[in-house]
Amino acid sequence: MGRSKVDYDSMTVNFTNEPCKEALLNYYCLLIDISVKKYGKDTVKKALEELINED
């Protein structure tokens, strides 16, 4: 199951003083995409797996 690419250049963020699930998901996807471009898929995958498996 692949996710579609997000066009971050056309993204608009509206602040309502409350976290929004969609906005948080978009933010985390942006961070992951930037990290993959900078460090590579394998490094990001390993880091995320280590984070998920922490006690």
N, C-alpha and C positions, 0 to 999 in steps of 0.2 A: 504494500500500500504506500504509494508516494504522495507527497504533499505538493501542492502547486506552488510555484515561485510567487513571492510577494513583491509587488512593485513598490519598493520603499520610497522612490522619488515622488510618487503620487499619493502617498499615504497622508491622511489628515488625522491629527489627534485632537480630540475634544476633552477637556478636563472638566470633571463633574465633582471633584473633591472626594471621589470614591473609586477604589480599584474596579476595573471592569475586566471580566474574564477575557474578552476578545482583545482588549488593549494589552493585557499582560501576555497573552499568547503571542501576539504580534511582536512585542518587545523581546521576548525570549527567543523567538525565531530569528529576529534580527541579530541578536547577540551570537546565536549559534552560526548563522550564515557568515557573519564577519569573522568569527573565530576560525571557521573552516577555510575561508579564503586566506587568512593570515598564517594559520598553523597546519592546515591539512586535515583531511577527514579522519585519518587514523589517530592522530593526536587528540582531536576533540572527542572522538568516540571513546578512547581509553579514559580520558578525564571524566566524561559523563558516566561511564560505567563505574569508575572508582567512586564517584560522588554518590551514585545510586546505591552502591553496595556498602557504604559506610554504616557502621553501627550507631 
